[in-house]
Amino acid sequence: MAERKYEEMLNIRTTGLREWRNETHYHRYEATPYKALDELFKVYKLQKDDEVVDFGCGRGRVSFYIHNRFKIPVTGVEVNDQTFDEALDNKRSYRYLASDIEAPIRFNFALAEQFEIEETDTVFYFFNPFSVDIFKQVVHNILKSVEENERSIDLILYYPTGSYKRFMADHTPFKLINKVRVPDAQDKKEKFLVYRLA
Ligand SMILES: C[S@@+](CC[C@H](N)C(=O)[O-])C[C@H]1O[C@@H](n2cnc3c(N)ncnc32)[C@H](O)[C@@H]1O
């Protein structure tokens, strides 16, 4: 389905970019393309007891897409206040049409590196939201949460950078279980890497 059709179906506005000013660690807002999400979920299935966290959720596209398609709880974490307000506006318009889905969809205004992970959170999504230094802190928090409450978890990277991949391979117990390419992508980074800690 075309981007515009998806936006209409979900009743949200998530297109466009937003740059940070004078910020090196936090990356700009840009949404994961819908056609990439379609490709990922052709081969990767979320289970009914999964709960997803989108670190750096922006205007919430991935959160709404997953909530609508899988009807499971989703939490978006965003620290740009303007972008966060847009996610809340989207939640109002989305919920106007999707009031029948019982699972919660939540947005938290927070730094990803300070976000408290719930023991029920099982899938963690990242579209290149911040520097690898912040990514390391977030992964550390995820691993600590698993140590405290043992469970199988997945971590999904879209547009993975070399530094994220090296960190995952060399310094974490995660296993790479899937690579999903976006058809006709010009840029080699336009793909998903799915890691599992079982
Ligand atoms: C590339 S966008 C991804 C948006 C969304 N996840 C998607 O895939 O459609 C990255 C987002 O991360 C946010 N961000 C950057 N650093 C952050 C941090 N430390 N904590 C929370 N959000 C952050 C940015 O403001 C931006 O909206």
The ligand as an ORCA input file, in Angstrom:
! r2SCAN-3c Opt
* xyz 0 1
  C      14.946      8.128     12.751
  S      13.619      8.642     13.854
  C      12.705      7.118     13.975
  C      11.205      7.300     14.189
  C      10.411      5.998     14.355
  N      11.051      5.061     15.241
  C      10.179      5.317     13.029
  O      10.921      4.376     12.740
  O       9.277      5.704     12.274
  C      14.525      8.779     15.408
  C      13.780      9.510     16.535
  O      14.515      9.314     17.750
  C      14.361     10.486     18.560
  N      15.449     10.507     19.563
  C      16.749     10.817     19.368
  N      17.455     10.675     20.503
  C      16.578     10.251     21.462
  C      16.718      9.906     22.851
  N      17.882      9.984     23.480
  N      15.608      9.485     23.518
  C      14.403      9.421     22.885
  N      14.218      9.744     21.581
  C      15.289     10.138     20.864
  C      14.441     11.616     17.536
  O      13.900     12.818     18.034
  C      13.634     11.012     16.366
  O      12.271     11.385     16.455
*
